[in-house]
Amino acid sequence: MLDAERFDAITKLFEDFAASAAEEIDRAPLFEPWEEPPPRLAKIHVTFFKDFAAKSYTTDNLTLVELQERVQLAARRKKTGLPWLKLAEFGNKRTDKGSLRHDANVLQITGIELDYDDEKIAFDDMVKVVEEMGISALPYTSPSHSPAAPHWRILAPTSKPLPPEMRAKLVARLDAFLKAKLSAKKIAASESFALSQAYFYGYVMNKQGLDHRAEVILGDFIDLRDDLAQYEAAGAEVDGAKASADKVATGNGTKRGKGDEELIALLKQSRATPGKGWREPMLPAIGSMVGKGWSDSQIKVACAPYSDGGVDDRDIQKLIDDARKKFGKPEPDDTLPIIDVRGGELSNLASRGEEILDAAGVQIFQRSRQLVRPVIEEVDATRGRKTKICQLIPVVPDYLRDLLCRHARWQMFVGKKNVAIRDIHRALRCRCP
């Protein structure tokens, strides 16, 4: 039998042992911490748009497998009803049409997308090459895909959010590797290099020959593969025309916009093409005009002499609509008043400009013999703090000229004596008594 003293000693021994064991368990990690989660567990920030207009969006953080499930399950009766996705973070800046999907609103990229629509390379052949490349990716067939005419896309996440200017470099890596391994002159469609371009995902129900696929490939994050940097220069080729190195370096991997002479040459070529064949050479001209930010009416006027139906030719409008959807470039605000600028009408033009600015609620005031505008500025306060104050500052010529162009379209007639916008803003400034 144990006496009370020996029993207490043994109990104390067990308590001390249990306490020390628990401390060791608390200190010992169950696994070594990751500097970053492996690709199979990494969450990717994905932005979803419900339609082309992109007036709202939702976001989610998903693994590749979770994103694969969404791609596989999304289905609509028409392609235009399918949702869009983008591996990027967007802000709240809107275009004049209210769209949130545009280059200036891209805050960071969380991956890249490559689009293939050349209808030659099979989906399975592409998957094998991406597996050989050793990167994490989610290739999937696009809604237009069929085994006889392959259309597919590749989503490749990055290890962390990256600046927008990195995107073109990474797309170039993937594009050139695929071209080299598949012996193809072209892989990436030109819109693959557009910073804010989003893409349909899912499939069209009741489509004949439906072959909807989505595969998860696990490997390294593409931005951590410095050995692939050697492909960037070759991958900067878009539609056979090499993008300049500075555009790839800045992330703007799109093709150089065509100059006026090139546009005219394409339009003349369309007129020389017999029958309805004029549409094909006119399409790249319209695509370039869309990229330059031209409105529909401006494009129609430029193309009218080279089409069958002039300004009202329905084929031209269809080409414009197709180009806007392909490149994700909605029509700029074309509701602004148009003012015809003609010689000898400076006073009337200045009055019209004044009326437009007043109707738009632009805050410009007269102070002594000077035009001024209110601004809010941050200034030093006591004890090292900052405060905001309202000030009136002079309206400089460049600012007034910008206001005039922002609230109206000033249409000049070539070949006649013109009145420059600078003459109009000078007239306005001189009207101060």
Order of alpha helices (4+ residues) and beta strands (2+ residues): alpha-beta-beta-alpha-beta-beta-beta-beta-alpha-beta-beta-alpha-beta-beta-alpha-beta-beta-alpha-alpha-alpha-alpha-alpha-beta-alpha-beta-beta-beta-alpha-beta-alpha
